[in-house]
């Protein structure tokens, strides 16, 4: 006779416990970065070789590095808290490495978009911009999948504290020559569509993978 199935149900499998501290931090930092990008910043020169930009003004460098540092610090703190991980936990150690690489890519993207703001280039057609938030979240979330669904979800969304504000800052710099209302509105829309949605999809995939891993661990093949 088989033993009766346990009466309790894994709460993660029914309803995810959302990392609200991480979500709020992401929203606040993203809005703040977009508002900062609307100021009248000196922008780099757009070139068609090497890194696509040249003569980056010191003020622009300070802006990007300052926003990056704040996002990395806040992101690490809220991710450790919401994912209930320790700084030396292998599941967390992936986070700073992935976020640093993503931040470097997003700084370059912001510089290019800032340089493009000086020219009438027409509508920019985003091709791989969704990957700036999707790939880091997926990599970190899958690395934490053995820690449970809630922790994997929190770790994946924790990357957004870094990637989404920098993503929004880049688009805000591009739209900074428009009126304030139009620039902020367009930047928020683009950031939500091409940044927040891919981030949420990657986090959902990470949670699903964690649930699948937990089920396989509880039901080993016979």
Secondary structure as GFF3:
##gff-version 3
##sequence-region A 1 222
A	DSSP	alpha_helix	11	14	.	.	.	ID=ss1
A	DSSP	alpha_helix	20	37	.	.	.	ID=ss2
A	DSSP	beta_strand	45	46	.	.	.	ID=ss3
A	DSSP	beta_strand	53	54	.	.	.	ID=ss4
A	DSSP	alpha_helix	58	82	.	.	.	ID=ss5
A	DSSP	alpha_helix	90	116	.	.	.	ID=ss6
A	DSSP	alpha_helix	131	143	.	.	.	ID=ss7
A	DSSP	three_ten_helix	145	147	.	.	.	ID=ss8
A	DSSP	alpha_helix	149	158	.	.	.	ID=ss9
A	DSSP	alpha_helix	160	174	.	.	.	ID=ss10
A	DSSP	three_ten_helix	175	177	.	.	.	ID=ss11
A	DSSP	alpha_helix	180	191	.	.	.	ID=ss12
A	DSSP	pi_helix	192	196	.	.	.	ID=ss13
A	DSSP	alpha_helix	197	218	.	.	.	ID=ss14
###
